[in-house]
Amino acid sequence: MPDVTSNVMVDVTSDVTSNVTPDPMTVAACEVHFDNTPVPAENVIGEVGGGFKVAMNILNGGRFSMGTSCAGALKKLIGMFEYDELL
C-alpha cells in the first residue's frame, strides 16, 4: 500500500480527477487524484505518510458512538418489555 497523507485542500488550481465506484457495502466510494498538486506544509494533517492512521482514528470515534447508541437503545427496549410485563 502506498503512503497516504491526509491534508486540507483549498484553492486547488491543478488537474483533479475523480471516479465514483459503486459499492453496496458503503454509502459512497470515491477516489480523488490530485496530480502534481503542491500541498503547503501547514495543510498536512498529522505526519506525511500517516494518513491511514488519521483515517482509522476518525473511524474509531464513529465506532464508539455507534456502539454506545446501540447499547442505549437496547437498554430502552429492555425497559419497555419489563414495563409491559407489570401490566
Secondary structure, DSSP 8 states (H G I E B T S, - for coil): ---B-EE---S--S-EEEEE---TTSS--EEEEETT----GGGEESSTTBHHHHHHHHHHHHHHHHHHHHHHHHHHHHHHHHHHHH-
